[in-house]
Amino acid sequence: MRERYWNCRQRADPSGRAIVDAVRERRPPFSPADVVLEFASVLKSYGIRKITGDRWGGEFVREPFRAHGIEYSLAEMAKSDFYREALPLLTSSKAELLDNPRLVAQFCGLERRTSRAGKDSIDHGPNQHDDLANVVAMAIVLAAGGAAPFMVTRRMVDQIRQAGRYRPSLNRGS
């Protein structure tokens, strides 16, 4: 499985509606250091010095952002909780997403499972990805709650130790 770098810029409008302004994707092969440098530069251009992401990758993900002057805070909820919290925002039009086919496919591909203990989890199906859906769900939930203005996904890097050619790929909303 080959992971990707994802990030999302969001905001809340005056009515509290969560709006996703931009989504960026970097798919392998790439240099993680180059991607962090690029993302840190974009963050700084928006005046953003603090981001929120999940616990995937431990210090490997957080430390490079700190080296570029960006504070990486851990999200307080798990991925499933963000998906669960995002659903009413999406179904009540309290969130505005970009017209991004990959984003739509990933949200549509999410599956809810219940364990024998009765605990629900929401995740992607076998051999699927949810990286973009994950970062966007976190972004809109945080925007609706007035929290951090930027997200970094939990699956930021695959094949961390491999250095590859950097090949930019940008998905933006208009």
C-alpha positions as CSV (number, residue, x, y, z in Angstrom):
1,M,0.0,0.0,0.0
2,R,1.4,3.4,-0.9
3,E,0.3,6.3,1.2
4,R,0.0,10.0,0.3
5,Y,0.4,13.4,1.9
6,W,-2.9,15.2,2.2
7,N,-3.9,18.5,3.7
8,C,-7.0,20.7,3.8
9,R,-7.7,24.3,4.4
10,Q,-11.0,25.1,5.9
11,R,-12.9,27.9,7.7
12,A,-16.3,28.7,9.2
13,D,-18.4,31.4,7.6
14,P,-20.3,33.9,9.8
15,S,-23.2,31.6,10.2
16,G,-20.9,28.8,11.4
17,R,-21.1,26.8,8.2
18,A,-17.8,24.8,7.6
19,I,-16.3,25.5,4.2
20,V,-13.4,23.6,2.7
21,D,-11.3,26.1,0.7
22,A,-8.5,23.8,-0.6
23,V,-7.3,20.3,-0.6
24,R,-3.8,19.3,-1.6
25,E,-2.5,15.8,-2.4
26,R,0.9,14.5,-3.0
27,R,1.2,10.9,-4.1
28,P,4.3,8.8,-4.3
29,P,7.0,9.0,-5.3
30,F,7.9,12.1,-3.3
31,S,10.3,13.4,-0.8
32,P,8.6,13.8,2.6
33,A,10.9,16.6,3.6
34,D,10.1,18.5,0.4
35,V,6.3,18.1,0.9
36,V,6.5,19.3,4.5
37,L,8.6,22.3,3.4
38,E,5.9,23.1,0.7
39,F,3.0,22.6,3.1
40,A,4.7,24.8,5.8
41,S,5.2,27.5,3.2
42,V,1.6,27.4,2.2
43,L,0.5,27.5,5.8
44,K,2.7,30.5,6.6
45,S,1.3,32.3,3.5
46,Y,-2.1,32.0,5.2
47,G,-0.7,33.1,8.5
48,I,-1.2,29.7,10.0
49,R,1.2,28.5,12.6
50,K,-0.8,25.8,14.2
51,I,-2.3,22.7,12.6
52,T,-4.3,19.7,13.9
53,G,-3.9,16.1,12.9
54,D,-4.3,12.7,14.2
55,R,-1.9,10.4,16.0
56,W,-0.7,8.4,12.9
57,G,3.1,8.5,12.5
58,G,4.0,9.7,15.9
59,E,6.8,12.2,16.1
60,F,7.8,11.4,12.5
61,V,4.9,13.5,11.3
62,R,5.0,16.2,14.0
63,E,8.7,16.9,14.2
64,P,9.3,18.1,10.6
65,F,6.5,20.6,10.9
66,R,7.9,21.9,14.2
67,A,11.3,22.3,12.4
68,H,9.5,24.7,10.0
69,G,7.8,26.7,12.8
70,I,4.4,25.0,12.6
71,E,2.9,23.6,15.8
72,Y,1.2,20.2,15.2
73,S,-1.5,19.5,17.8
74,L,-3.1,16.1,18.1
75,A,-6.8,15.8,17.5
76,E,-8.8,14.9,20.5
77,M,-11.1,12.5,18.7
78,A,-10.5,9.3,16.7
79,K,-11.1,9.0,13.0
80,S,-14.4,7.2,13.5
81,D,-15.6,10.0,15.8
82,F,-14.8,12.6,13.2
83,Y,-16.8,10.7,10.6
84,R,-19.7,10.4,12.9
85,E,-19.6,14.1,13.8
86,A,-19.2,15.1,10.1
87,L,-22.4,13.2,9.0
88,P,-24.9,15.7,10.4
89,L,-22.9,18.6,9.1
90,L,-22.9,17.1,5.6
91,T,-26.6,16.1,5.6
92,S,-27.8,19.5,7.0
93,S,-25.8,21.5,4.5
94,K,-23.7,23.0,7.4
95,A,-20.5,22.0,5.5
96,E,-19.5,22.9,2.0
97,L,-17.1,20.6,0.2
98,L,-15.0,20.9,-2.9
99,D,-16.2,19.1,-6.1
100,N,-13.5,16.5,-5.9
101,P,-14.3,13.0,-7.3
102,R,-11.7,11.3,-5.1
103,L,-13.2,13.0,-2.0
104,V,-16.7,11.9,-3.0
105,A,-15.6,8.3,-3.7
106,Q,-13.8,8.0,-0.4
107,F,-16.8,9.3,1.6
108,C,-19.1,7.0,-0.3
109,G,-16.7,4.1,0.3
110,L,-16.8,4.4,4.1
111,E,-18.2,1.4,6.0
112,R,-19.7,1.3,9.5
113,R,-18.8,-1.8,11.4
114,T,-20.0,-3.0,14.9
115,S,-17.7,-5.1,17.0
116,R,-19.0,-8.0,19.1
117,A,-18.7,-5.7,22.1
118,G,-21.2,-3.3,20.4
119,K,-18.7,-0.6,19.5
120,D,-19.1,1.1,16.2
121,S,-16.2,2.1,13.9
122,I,-16.2,3.8,10.6
123,D,-13.4,3.2,8.1
124,H,-12.6,2.5,4.5
125,G,-13.3,-0.9,3.0
126,P,-10.6,-3.5,2.1
127,N,-8.0,-2.2,-0.3
128,Q,-9.5,1.3,-0.3
129,H,-8.3,4.6,1.0
130,D,-9.9,7.2,3.2
131,D,-7.1,9.7,3.5
132,L,-8.9,12.6,1.9
133,A,-12.2,11.8,3.6
134,N,-10.4,11.6,6.9
135,V,-8.7,15.0,6.6
136,V,-11.9,16.7,5.3
137,A,-14.1,15.2,8.0
138,M,-11.6,16.4,10.7
139,A,-11.5,19.9,9.0
140,I,-15.2,20.4,8.8
141,V,-15.8,19.2,12.3
142,L,-13.1,21.4,13.7
143,A,-14.3,24.4,11.6
144,A,-17.9,23.9,12.8
145,G,-16.5,23.9,16.4
146,G,-14.4,26.9,15.8
147,A,-11.1,25.1,16.2
148,A,-7.8,25.0,14.2
149,P,-7.9,26.4,10.6
150,F,-5.9,23.7,9.0
151,M,-5.7,19.9,9.0
152,V,-3.0,17.3,8.2
153,T,-4.3,13.8,7.7
154,R,-3.2,10.7,9.7
155,R,-1.8,8.8,6.8
156,M,0.7,11.4,5.6
157,V,3.5,9.1,4.7
158,D,4.1,5.7,3.3
159,Q,7.5,4.2,2.7
160,I,8.9,6.9,5.0
161,R,12.5,5.8,4.5
162,Q,12.3,5.8,0.8
163,A,13.5,8.9,-1.0
164,G,11.6,9.4,-4.3
165,R,11.3,12.0,-6.9
166,Y,9.0,14.8,-5.9
167,R,6.1,15.0,-8.4
168,P,3.6,17.8,-7.5
169,S,-0.1,17.2,-7.9
170,L,-2.5,19.8,-6.7
171,N,-6.3,19.6,-6.2
172,R,-7.9,22.9,-5.4
173,G,-11.4,24.1,-5.2
174,S,-12.5,27.3,-6.8
